[in-house]
Amino acid sequence: MFYNMLINQAPSQKEKDIISNIRDDERKHNKILRNLYYEFTNQLIPNDTLTNISNNNLNYKLNLEKALFGELNAVKKYRKILGTMPSGNSYTLLMSIMTDELRHASEYNFLINNIK
């Protein structure tokens, strides 16, 4: 819901496309992480539930900043997890997600710096 709100707030199609691509990546990450969790624990994570976004500021720039810092915090978490992962496919998948998060942070910086 947060990504859809950002997409609706975006002033141009270029910005909408950037945020849409980030949202799509995050959906893929969610599936990968759920599969990895199951692979290591033999337990399923309950399906995502919709969260209330009413506490989100309606200011586009502040929402972009929130998204930026969410990406950076995710990188910290993934870095800690990588330190405990065995090498192999699961390590590679998590590293791929982490580098996507860094790219997303750069894209959010681009969007923030191009607000007119």
Buried (B, 14 or more C-beta within 10 A) or exposed (E): EBBEBBBEBBEEEEBBEBBBEBBEBBEEBEEBBBEBEEEEEEEEEEEEEEEEEEEBEEEBEEBBBBBBEBBBEBBEEBEEBBEEBEEEEBEEBBBEBBEBBBBBBEBBBEBBEEEE
